[in-house]
Amino acid sequence: MEILDYNVIKNNNFDRTKSYFSCYYKSIILFTDYDAKSYNFAVRYNDETKSNELYVILYNDDKVNNSIPVVRDANTGFKLYIPNRVIRLLDTRLRNTFVMSKDDFNINVKFVEERNSFCIIYHIDID
C-alpha cells in the first residue's frame, strides 16, 4: 500500500534491529541481553591503528561511581548519550562521523570482556 500524500524515504542500508547511532538523540542505541543499570564510556589508545577507540561499559549496578543510569529506548535498546567531551577524544574518523551525521546509521558493537559479572565492555566502531 502506498501513501500518496507523503514521500516515503527508504534506506536499505540502515537496520533498526541492530545497534545504531541516533543523530536526533546524539545517542547510541545498543541492543544487548545484558541486564544493565548504568553505563560509562571509555576511550583507549590503540597502538596498531594509532587512534583512540570508543568503548562502552555496562554495569549491573546503578551505584557505580560516576556512572550514568540507563534509559530504555522505545525499541527496547539502551539509549546511551555520548557527551561532547567523549566525542572530542575520539580519532578524526569517528569524531567526524558522530558530529557531522545528519542521518541515523548502524554501528558495530563487539564484545570485549565481562569482569566478575559486575560489568561488561563493548567496543564501538563504525566500520
KAWOVEN-V518377 format. One record per pair of residues at least 4 apart in sequence whose C-alpha atoms are under 8 Angstrom apart, sorted by the first residue. I is the first residue (numbers start at 1). GAP is how many residues later the second one is. Records with the same first field share a line. If there is no record, write none. Layout:
I->GAP / GAP
//
This chain:
3->4 / 5
14->90 / 91 / 92
15->5 / 91
16->4 / 90
17->14
18->12 / 13 / 88 / 89
19->9 / 10 / 11 / 12 / 58 / 87 / 88 / 89 / 90
20->8 / 9 / 10 / 84 / 85 / 86 / 87
21->5 / 6 / 7 / 8 / 77 / 83 / 84 / 85 / 86
22->4 / 5 / 6 / 7 / 81 / 82 / 83
23->4 / 75 / 78 / 79 / 80 / 81
24->80
25->56
26->55 / 56 / 72
27->52 / 53 / 54 / 55
28->50 / 51 / 52 / 53 / 54
29->44 / 48 / 49 / 50 / 51
30->47 / 48 / 49 / 50
31->45 / 46 / 47
32->45
34->86
35->25
36->22 / 23 / 24 / 25 / 34
37->21 / 22 / 23 / 24 / 25 / 32 / 33
38->20 / 21 / 22 / 23 / 24 / 26 / 29 / 30 / 31 / 32
39->17 / 18 / 19 / 20 / 28 / 29 / 30 / 31 / 41
40->16 / 17 / 18 / 26 / 27 / 28
41->13 / 14 / 15 / 16 / 41 / 45
42->12 / 13 / 14 / 15 / 44
43->9 / 10 / 11 / 12 / 43 / 46 / 47
44->8 / 9 / 10 / 11
45->5 / 6 / 7 / 8
46->4 / 5 / 6 / 7
47->4
51->39 / 40
52->37 / 38 / 39
53->37 / 38 / 70 / 71 / 72
54->36 / 69 / 70 / 71
55->66 / 67 / 68 / 69
56->65 / 66 / 67 / 68
57->62 / 63 / 64 / 65
58->61 / 62 / 63
59->5 / 59 / 60 / 61
60->57 / 58 / 59
61->57
62->5 / 6 / 7
63->4
70->8 / 9 / 10
71->7 / 8 / 9
72->4 / 5 / 6 / 7
73->4 / 5 / 6
82->4 / 5
83->4
84->4
85->4
86->4
87->8 / 11
88->7
90->4 / 5
91->4
92->4
93->4
94->4 / 31 / 32
95->4
96->4 / 5
97->4
106->20
107->17 / 18 / 19 / 20
108->15 / 16 / 17 / 18 / 19
109->13 / 14 / 15 / 16
110->12 / 13 / 14
111->9 / 10 / 11 / 12
112->8 / 9 / 10 / 11
113->7 / 8 / 9
114->4 / 5 / 6 / 7
115->4 / 5
//
